[in-house]
Amino acid sequence: MRFAITCHISMRTVTSKAKLLLAAAVLLCTTAVAPTALGRSRAVGTGPLARASIIGGASAPDGSFPSLAYVVDVQGSNVYQCTGTVVAPSLILTAGHCAENMRSGVVNLASGYRVVTGAVDPRSSAATVSTVLGVIVYPGLARRVDDGDAALLVLSNPVVAPPLTLATRSFARRLRGGSPATMAGWGITSFEQRLPTERLQQASTAVQGRRWCQANARPFYPGSEICTISPPSYATGACAGDSGGPLLAQRPTGQQVEIGIAVHVYGRCSTRRPSVYVSTGAISSWVDTWIAAYKLPPVSPPKVLPPVPSPPTPVPLSH
């Protein structure tokens, strides 16, 4: 069984930062257990499935994770929260179920979104609040099994937050069990939490091998997913309320890259269960296509020249 997080207030007219943060503040006021909640039904043992957030982490210092985005989606009387990453000045990468109804396949209205960038605390005066112009769901998203769970939000105006580099497919293939990684996101920090998390959380974890993930995160898709857990302490993991957040790793050069997008966990946010991410290596070429498209200058319509006047009809000279 899965749970969705909703608040039954009229928020469709949210336009200011103050009202946006009010939406965030009441996001967790009602936790409704619903077998029809968005997402896939997977089970390890008998626990419910939950959407991803951070447990066992620490508050992120000011100025850290400058590429992260706090995403709020207002759908009538319901408010949904996700995390995303800036991948281009006008593009936010997030989870597909943060952009589409996973039962019907209907894409969410762009007008319902507000995206906060530039701060670990969305209430900060340094934060930038953006509206969304368009919603682009990854064409390989398979709703029944939740494979390819990724989407892009097109911002109405570009932001100054630095884009985060995505891991390529070749980099993702070189990841081995035990590779260190960092997860980050907003959302609840325990299954029992009812008030919203006000500050970005970060936590360390470890990538697991494909065979371990296939045995412990069934059904697992090794070509397009990554799973993590944090032995020997088993103190950190993902939970409900913050899907779309990044899983980060370092290249040998020290550059931080996004290797995964948080999509789901198992149990009552148990840190002894794996957290599962869409591998950015599986979708990086699709993202690159849209990044390139939004780098192109807009095309003006062809200039219409005025019609050339016809020459006058010759008039014979009279004699």
PEKASUL-V736586 format. One record per pair of residues at least 12 apart in sequence whose C-alpha atoms are under 7 Angstrom apart, sorted by the first residue. I is the first residue (numbers start at 1). J is the second residue. If there is no record, write none. Layout:
{{I,J} {I,J}}
This chain:
{{1,34} {1,35} {1,48} {1,49} {2,33} {2,34} {2,35} {2,37} {2,48} {2,49} {2,50} {3,32} {3,33} {3,34} {3,37} {3,50} {4,31} {4,32} {4,33} {4,34} {4,37} {5,27} {5,28} {5,30} {5,31} {5,32} {5,80} {6,27} {6,28} {6,30} {6,31} {6,78} {6,79} {6,80} {7,26} {7,27} {7,28} {7,29} {7,30} {7,77} {7,78} {7,79} {8,77} {8,78} {9,77} {9,78} {10,76} {10,77} {11,74} {11,76} {11,77} {12,74} {12,75} {12,76} {12,112} {17,129} {21,123} {23,79} {24,196} {25,196} {27,79} {27,80} {27,196} {28,194} {28,195} {28,196} {29,194} {29,195} {38,97} {38,101} {38,102} {38,103} {39,97} {39,102} {39,146} {40,144} {40,145} {40,146} {42,218} {43,266} {44,216} {44,217} {44,266} {47,266} {47,267} {47,268} {48,266} {48,267} {48,268} {49,265} {49,266} {49,267} {50,239} {50,240} {50,264} {50,265} {50,266} {50,269} {51,239} {51,240} {51,241} {51,242} {51,243} {51,263} {51,264} {51,265} {52,238} {52,239} {52,240} {52,241} {52,242} {52,243} {52,262} {52,263} {52,264} {52,265} {53,185} {53,186} {53,187} {53,188} {53,238} {53,239} {53,240} {53,241} {53,242} {53,243} {54,184} {54,185} {54,187} {54,188} {54,189} {54,201} {54,202} {54,237} {54,238} {54,239} {55,189} {55,190} {55,236} {55,237} {55,238} {55,239} {56,203} {56,235} {56,236} {56,237} {57,201} {57,202} {57,203} {57,236} {58,201} {58,202} {58,203} {59,199} {59,200} {59,201} {59,202} {60,120} {60,200} {60,201} {60,202} {62,120} {63,119} {66,118} {66,119} {66,161} {66,162} {67,85} {67,86} {67,161} {67,162} {67,163} {67,164} {68,84} {68,85} {68,86} {68,117} {69,83} {69,84} {69,85} {69,86} {69,115} {69,116} {69,117} {70,82} {70,83} {70,84} {70,115} {70,116} {70,117} {71,83} {71,84} {71,114} {71,115} {71,116} {72,113} {72,114} {72,115} {73,112} {73,113} {73,114} {74,112} {74,113} {75,112} {81,241} {81,242} {82,98} {82,241} {82,242} {82,243} {82,244} {83,185} {83,186} {83,242} {83,243} {83,244} {83,245} {84,244} {84,245} {85,164} {86,162} {86,163} {86,164} {87,163} {87,164} {87,165} {88,163} {88,291} {89,158} {89,159} {89,160} {89,163} {90,154} {90,155} {90,157} {90,158} {90,159} {91,152} {91,153} {91,154} {91,155} {92,152} {92,153} {92,154} {93,151} {93,152} {93,153} {94,150} {94,151} {94,152} {94,244} {94,245} {94,261} {95,149} {95,150} {95,151} {95,243} {95,244} {95,261} {95,263} {96,137} {96,138} {96,149} {96,150} {96,151} {97,149} {99,135} {99,137} {99,151} {102,143} {110,132} {110,133} {110,134} {110,135} {111,132} {113,131} {113,132} {114,129} {114,130} {114,131} {114,132} {115,129} {115,130} {115,131} {116,128} {116,129} {116,130} {117,129} {117,161} {118,161} {120,199} {120,200} {121,198} {121,199} {121,200} {130,155} {130,156} {131,155} {131,156} {132,153} {132,154} {132,155} {132,156} {133,154} {133,155} {133,156} {134,153} {134,154} {135,152} {135,153} {135,154} {136,151} {136,152} {136,153} {137,150} {137,151} {137,152} {138,150} {138,151} {148,224} {148,278} {149,278} {164,257} {164,258} {165,257} {165,258} {166,257} {166,258} {166,259} {166,280} {166,284} {167,257} {167,258} {167,259} {167,280} {167,281} {168,280} {168,281} {168,284} {169,281} {169,282} {172,259} {172,281} {176,208} {176,209} {177,207} {177,208} {177,209} {178,206} {178,207} {178,208} {179,206} {179,207} {180,205} {180,206} {180,207} {180,249} {181,204} {181,205} {181,206} {181,207} {181,247} {181,248} {181,249} {182,202} {182,203} {182,204} {182,205} {182,247} {182,248} {182,249} {183,202} {183,203} {183,204} {183,246} {183,247} {183,248} {184,200} {184,201} {184,202} {184,203} {184,245} {184,246} {185,200} {185,201} {185,202} {185,242} {185,245} {186,199} {186,200} {186,201} {186,242} {187,240} {187,241} {187,242} {188,240} {188,241} {191,268} {191,269} {203,236} {204,236} {205,228} {205,229} {205,230} {205,236} {206,228} {206,229} {206,230} {207,227} {207,228} {207,229} {208,227} {208,228} {210,222} {213,227} {217,274} {224,278} {224,279} {224,282} {225,276} {225,277} {225,278} {225,279} {226,260} {226,276} {226,277} {226,278} {226,279} {227,274} {227,275} {227,276} {227,277} {228,274} {228,275} {228,276} {229,273} {229,274} {229,275} {234,271} {234,272} {235,271} {236,271} {237,271} {237,275} {238,265} {238,269} {238,275} {239,265} {239,269} {243,262} {243,263} {244,261} {244,262} {244,263} {245,261} {245,262} {246,258} {246,260} {246,261} {246,262} {247,259} {247,260} {247,261} {258,280} {259,279} {259,280} {259,281} {260,277} {260,278} {260,279} {260,280} {261,277} {261,278} {261,279} {261,280} {262,276} {262,277} {262,278} {263,276} {263,277} {263,278} {264,276}}
